[in-house]
Amino acid sequence: MQAWRVHENGEPGEVMRLDEVDRPVPGEGQVLLRVRAANINFPDALLCRGQYQIRPPLPFTPGVEICGETADGRRVIATPALPNGGFAEYVVADEAALLPAPDALDDAEAAALHIGYQTAMFALHRRARVQEGETLLVHAAAGGVGSAAVQLGKAAGARVIGVVGGPDKAEVARKLGCDTVIDRRADDIVAAVKEATGGRGADVIFDPVGGDAYAKSAKCVAFEGRIVIVGFASGSIPAPALNHALVKNYSIVGLHWGLYNQKDPASVLRCHEQLTRLAAEGTVKPLISRRVPLKDAAAAVQCVADGTTTGRVVVVADGVGR
């Protein structure tokens, strides 16, 4: 079979190579899946660079979430077992962790539902306890996990302010349902948030970016507000002044969604059931900006690494109907 493999760490477009390899062999409790679609995540870029918290042995295949097909024809969502990730024709995954792909979503959409939407759901509801009528500020609102947070925030009855970079992404954020859109390249984020909220600030801030985005968040968070740290896509990890949180009376909340798979797997299943219901209702639908064939996966991962994409870019298998 064909699989993209990283033989040395570096930029995805330079170090990913399409190889002919043997199909992976399932171990105990695992199952072989044919890959129907593989969503590209920012962690895939970090894996290529050797900057992710997990460093699989070289060579490895990136691709942390897929929609796949079992031998008996079931369409499922899975997180492949590294070092044999999803940018390949076949993967193995833990059978106990397989989730049914929602009928309301096609393969690319199903592949993009799991990590991003689960992250947003846990961030907003379990960590931040967002309430109907509150103001939610979403950084990178036109991105993969950001677009998920926008949709789920609207579903929760929040007023959503989306922060994006550039007019094209601003238009995407408006179409997603943001009540207010701020272009960080042209607007003063802090002033714009305070103007939109009558000086109160945002009750919940969803930050997958870090760096300057976090610094601005701390200046426009509301009394008893919550800043949820989801990631550091900017490459800059902030070191917040805790005296500021004390004086201004807000909370800084971390989210490592992957830990729930270890600590509370039942909550992940419950979340999937909620997301499946929301997908059936049409409330959530992953924003797929590009569907690319397997041969173009390396270039697509590089685009995600460079931050030039909106929504999700998904690698789709040749000859798959849905």
Secondary structure by P-SEA (a helix, b strand, c coil): cbbbbbcccccccccccccccccccccccbbbbcccbbbbcaaaaaaaaccccccccccbbbbcccccccccccccccccccccccccccccccccccccccccccaaaaaaccaaaaaaaaaccccccccccbbbbbcccccaaaaaaaaaaaaaccbbbbbbccaaaaaaaaaacccccccccccaaaaaaaaaaccccccbbbbcccaaaaaaaaacccccbbbbbccccccccccccaaaaaaabbbbbbbaaaaaacccaaaaaaaaaaaaaaaaaccccccccccccccaaaaaaaaaaacccccbbbbbbccccc
